[in-house]
């Protein structure tokens, strides 16, 4: 585990889809400076208890970010599946909710962790579904994973299930990614609606993409909300929950 705080500035943004209450947001965000780890998850709307499952995933992973390898990650998710089952077991639920509970919860996930190699920082990421990591250097996008084109969204991505017996079936869809990190680099973790929009806006050189990144890095929540609502109104961004994390690496002192 790192012995000192990471040289980063982190800002986060989380909002529900238009027409929903804040408590209905099924996206989740977590960040832990002790482990140099951040994560976002997007609970599947049609599944049971996905808000709880998304929160459980991000909070556990940033505590145990050594689980960046696929096998360790699957082991962690299997442990969390047991916790999710115990959370709901015995709770009085309507018959239709009980039926959905038996089918389990589902969520897309992307987690990022930094490692100090002694010669500099590197990053590792693990992702499943359509939550995405973006890596910018000098203002230019140099990596987008696991999806890098707006056309890749919307095809029923594989998601992390909360049923232990279903977890092995998603193993082949889990992506591991890594790269080097330099002072001044910018990383974004975004849930699907914002990620798809950012890729499309960047392709069309829409200034709104740069504005979004700048506002997020500055933590200007009200202005981000206004921008997101404007993009929804003009049809550029799908009306869905938005989870966004901005991580900017500071130069050494």
C-alpha positions, 0 to 999 in steps of 0.5 A, a space after each residue: 500500500 502506498 505510504 504517502 498521498 498520491 500527487 493528484 487532484 480529484 473532483 467528482 460529479 454524480 447526478 440522476 437522470 432528468 425526471 428522477 430523484 437524487 436517491 434514484 441515481 444508480 451510478 456510484 463513485 469512490 476514491 481512496 487516496 490511501 490506495 491511490 484508487 478510484 472507481 465508477 459503476 453504473 447499476 443496470 436500471 432494469 435489475 433489482 437492487 443495482 444501486 446498492 450493488 454499484 456502491 458495493 463494487 466501487 467502495 470495496 474495490 478502492 479499498 482492495 485495489 490490489 485486485 486489479 488483476 482479473 483473477 483477484 478481481 473475480 475473487 473480490 466480486 464473488 465475495 461481494 456477491 455473498 454480501 449482497 445476498 445477505 443484505 437482501 435476505 429475509 427482507 420483506 419484499 413484494 412478490 415481483 421484487 422477490 422474483 427480480 431479486 432471485 435474478 440478481 443485480 448487474 452493473 458496469 464497472 471501471 476502476 483505476 489505480 496508480 502505482 509508484 514504480 520508484 522511477 515514476 507512476 504507472 496506472 492499471 485499470 480494470 473494466 467491464 461494460 460501458 463505464 470508461 477510462 480516458 487518459 489525456 496528455 497535453 490536452 490530447 486523448 491518448 487512451 480510451 478503454 474499454 470503449 473508444 468509439 461512440 458507436 460501441 455503446 448501446 449493444 447490451 454490454 456484459 455486466 458484473 452480476 451479483 449472483 455468484 454462479 453467474 460471475 464466472 461467465 463474465 470473466 472473458 469480458 473483463 478488460 485489463 489495461 495499463 500505461 505510464 502516467 506523467 505529471 500534468 496527465 488527466 484521467 477521467 472515469 465516466 459512466 456510459 452516457 457521459 462517456 459516449 457523449 464525450 467521445 462523440 463531442 471530441 470527434 466533432 470538435 465540439 467545445 462543450 467536451 473541453 468545457 466539461 473537462 475543465 468544469 469537472 477538474 474545477 469541481 464546478 457542480 452547478 455549471 456541470 449540471 447546466 451543461 449536462 442538461 443542455 446536452 440532453 435537451 439538444 439530443 447530444 447526451 442520452 438522458 441517464 445518470 452521470 458519474 464522473 471523476 477527474 484525476 489530474 496528476 500534479 508535478 512533483 514539489 
